[in-house]
Amino acid sequence: MRTRTAWTVGLGLLALVLVSGCQEQRQEPIAQAPVQEPVPEPFPESQVPAPEPQPVRAETPAPAPQPAPAVDTSLTEAEATQPPPRQQPPQNYAPAAPQRASRTYVVQKNDTLQKISQKYYGTTKNWRRIFDANRKAIGSDPNKIKPGTRLVIP
C-alpha cells in the first residue's frame, strides 16, 4: 500500500513540475548587434608594380567558311509518284504459346467424367471441359460413357 501511495505522490509531483514549466512565459531573445567583419586596409599604390608591356599581335582574319557542295534535290518522275516505303510497326505481343499435344484416354469400366477429370486435372470440377470436347463420342448424356471410347483430354 505504501508503494502505491509513493507512486501516486511521485507522479503527482512530476505532473505539477511539467504543468508549471509549461506556464512560464517565454522571454524574448535579446537582439544583438550584427558583427562587422574587419575591412582590410587598401594596398598602397606606391607598392603596386607597373604592368609589363605586352607585344602587339597582328590579328589574322579567320578563314571564310566554304560553301557546301550543291546537292541535286530534284526527283525523277517515278520517284516523285511513289509513296515512301512503310516501316513495319514493332510487334508488342509475345509469341503464341506452343500448342499442348492433345491427350487421349480410353474409357474403362466404371469410369465417369468426374473420375477422369480428377486423374488429369486434380479436381472433379473440369468434367464439363472433357464432355464439351467429346460430345460426338459421348452423346447427349455425360453420365453414359461406354468403355473403350477414346476421349480427347483438352
Backbone torsions as a table, in degrees:
resi	resn	phi	psi	omega
1	MET	NA	-37.2	-179.6
2	ARG	-66.0	-39.2	179.4
3	THR	-64.3	-36.8	179.0
4	ARG	-65.2	-42.2	178.3
5	THR	-65.2	-40.7	179.8
6	ALA	-63.6	-41.0	178.3
7	TRP	-64.7	-41.9	-179.6
8	THR	-63.1	-44.7	179.9
9	VAL	-65.1	-42.8	-179.3
10	GLY	-62.5	-45.0	178.9
11	LEU	-66.6	-35.6	177.8
12	GLY	-64.6	-43.7	178.2
13	LEU	-64.0	-40.9	178.8
14	LEU	-62.4	-42.4	178.2
15	ALA	-64.7	-39.0	179.2
16	LEU	-63.3	-42.5	179.2
17	VAL	-64.5	-44.0	-179.6
18	LEU	-64.1	-42.3	-179.1
19	VAL	-67.9	-42.5	-178.8
20	SER	-69.3	-31.9	177.5
21	GLY	-68.8	-30.1	-179.7
22	CYS	-77.6	-20.9	-176.0
23	GLN	-90.2	-7.6	178.7
24	GLU	-68.1	143.3	178.7
25	GLN	-80.3	142.7	179.7
26	ARG	-78.1	139.8	176.9
27	GLN	-89.8	140.4	178.3
28	GLU	-71.0	140.1	178.5
29	PRO	-67.6	145.7	-179.4
30	ILE	-76.9	128.8	179.8
31	ALA	-72.8	130.3	178.8
32	GLN	-106.7	147.1	177.0
33	ALA	-69.8	140.7	-179.8
34	PRO	-64.7	140.5	-179.9
35	VAL	-77.4	127.7	179.5
36	GLN	-95.1	134.5	177.9
37	GLU	-78.2	144.1	179.4
38	PRO	-67.3	135.1	-179.9
39	VAL	-86.3	126.4	179.8
40	PRO	-69.1	147.0	179.4
41	GLU	-73.2	144.4	179.2
42	PRO	-67.3	147.8	-179.9
43	PHE	-75.2	132.1	-178.3
44	PRO	-63.9	133.8	-177.0
45	GLU	-65.7	-25.2	-178.4
46	SER	-67.8	-21.0	-178.9
47	GLN	-95.9	-4.0	-179.5
48	VAL	-79.3	125.1	179.4
49	PRO	-72.0	148.5	179.1
50	ALA	-74.7	143.8	179.7
51	PRO	-68.2	144.7	179.2
52	GLU	-77.4	142.2	179.3
53	PRO	-69.7	135.5	179.4
54	GLN	-95.5	143.3	177.6
55	PRO	-67.8	144.0	-179.4
56	VAL	-80.6	130.5	179.5
57	ARG	-104.6	137.2	176.2
58	ALA	-83.1	127.6	-179.2
59	GLU	-78.8	132.4	175.8
60	THR	-101.6	134.4	-178.7
61	PRO	-67.0	144.5	177.5
62	ALA	-68.0	145.4	-179.8
63	PRO	-64.6	141.9	-179.4
64	ALA	-69.1	139.7	178.9
65	PRO	-65.1	139.1	-178.8
66	GLN	-84.3	137.0	178.7
67	PRO	-67.8	147.2	179.0
68	ALA	-69.6	147.8	179.2
69	PRO	-65.2	147.3	-178.0
70	ALA	-68.9	137.5	179.6
71	VAL	-114.4	134.9	179.2
72	ASP	-79.7	107.6	-178.5
73	THR	-97.8	2.5	-179.6
74	SER	-75.9	141.2	179.9
75	LEU	-103.5	150.1	173.7
76	THR	-72.3	164.5	-176.9
77	GLU	-62.9	-36.3	-179.7
78	ALA	-68.7	-39.6	179.9
79	GLU	-67.9	-35.4	-177.8
80	ALA	-69.0	-31.2	-176.5
81	THR	-88.2	-16.7	-179.4
82	GLN	-82.2	135.9	176.6
83	PRO	-71.9	154.8	178.6
84	PRO	-64.9	150.1	-179.1
85	PRO	-64.5	140.0	-179.5
86	ARG	-82.6	139.7	175.6
87	GLN	-92.1	141.7	178.0
88	GLN	-74.0	130.5	177.8
89	PRO	-67.3	149.3	178.9
90	PRO	-64.9	143.1	-179.8
91	GLN	-88.3	120.5	-176.2
92	ASN	-103.7	21.4	-178.9
93	TYR	-118.8	155.0	179.5
94	ALA	-81.3	150.1	177.1
95	PRO	-62.7	151.0	-177.5
96	ALA	-62.9	143.0	178.6
97	ALA	-67.0	143.9	-180.0
98	PRO	-61.8	141.8	-179.8
99	GLN	-65.3	132.6	178.1
100	ARG	-77.3	131.9	-179.6
101	ALA	-62.2	134.9	179.3
102	SER	-68.1	135.2	176.7
103	ARG	-98.4	149.2	176.2
104	THR	-121.4	153.1	179.8
105	TYR	-138.4	134.5	177.1
106	VAL	-97.2	122.7	-176.3
107	VAL	-65.2	133.1	177.3
108	GLN	-103.8	169.3	178.7
109	LYS	-63.5	139.0	-179.8
110	ASN	69.7	14.7	175.4
111	ASP	-77.4	147.9	171.3
112	THR	-128.6	162.5	178.1
113	LEU	-64.1	-31.1	178.1
114	GLN	-68.3	-40.0	177.8
115	LYS	-64.5	-41.6	179.5
116	ILE	-65.7	-41.0	177.2
117	SER	-61.9	-41.3	178.1
118	GLN	-62.2	-40.3	-177.8
119	LYS	-66.5	-42.7	-174.5
120	TYR	-92.3	-32.2	-175.1
121	TYR	-110.4	-11.9	-178.8
122	GLY	81.2	7.1	178.1
123	THR	-150.6	152.4	178.9
124	THR	-85.4	-6.0	-173.5
125	LYS	-73.4	-14.7	-177.0
126	ASN	-96.8	19.6	-179.4
127	TRP	-63.6	-31.9	-178.5
128	ARG	-67.0	-33.4	177.0
129	ARG	-60.7	-42.6	179.3
130	ILE	-66.8	-41.8	179.9
131	PHE	-63.3	-45.9	-178.9
132	ASP	-63.7	-34.0	-179.5
133	ALA	-76.4	-16.5	-173.9
134	ASN	-127.3	29.9	-177.1
135	ARG	-58.5	-38.3	-178.4
136	LYS	-65.5	-38.4	-177.8
137	ALA	-78.8	-32.6	-175.6
138	ILE	-88.2	-42.7	-174.5
139	GLY	104.2	-161.7	-175.1
140	SER	-86.9	-16.8	-177.8
141	ASP	-107.1	110.8	-178.4
142	PRO	-69.2	-12.8	-179.8
143	ASN	-86.1	-7.0	-177.8
144	LYS	-117.3	74.9	174.4
145	ILE	-99.9	139.7	-173.8
146	LYS	-99.2	139.9	175.9
147	PRO	-58.5	141.9	-179.8
148	GLY	94.1	-11.1	179.2
149	THR	-73.0	134.0	177.0
150	ARG	-89.6	123.5	179.2
151	LEU	-111.6	139.7	174.2
152	VAL	-88.6	128.0	178.6
153	ILE	-98.3	108.5	-177.7
154	PRO	-71.9	NA	NA
